[in-house]
Amino acid sequence: MIDIQSKLAKANSPGFERWAKTYNLKEIAQTVLWMKEHGISDVENLAVECNAAVERYHELADRTKVNEVRMKEIAELQRQIGT
């Protein structure tokens, strides 16, 4: 979300203030809809979902690192086979 007060101090434009308020409201609405779609009704459920997403991210990151190492090994083997 955009910090309207700090941006207003820089921009000093009523048009920007209106846009920023509208943008923030749209972002909040999207967040609420996403939470309803996923059955998240309170902060505890949100924390559980966030922790699950973080764990999944770390699992995927670890798998990606392993795959990158394997791809480098395969590339080296292909280079050696070519020579």
QUIGI-V396619 format. One line per field, one symbol per residue. ss: DSSP state (H for helix, E for strand, C for the rest). A space follows every 50 residues. Layout:
BEGIN
ss = ???
END
This chain:
BEGIN
ss = CCCHHHHHHHHCCHHHHHHHHHHHHHHHHHHHHHHHHCCCCCHHHHHHHH HHHHHHHHHHHHHHHHHHHHHHHHHHHHHHHHC
END
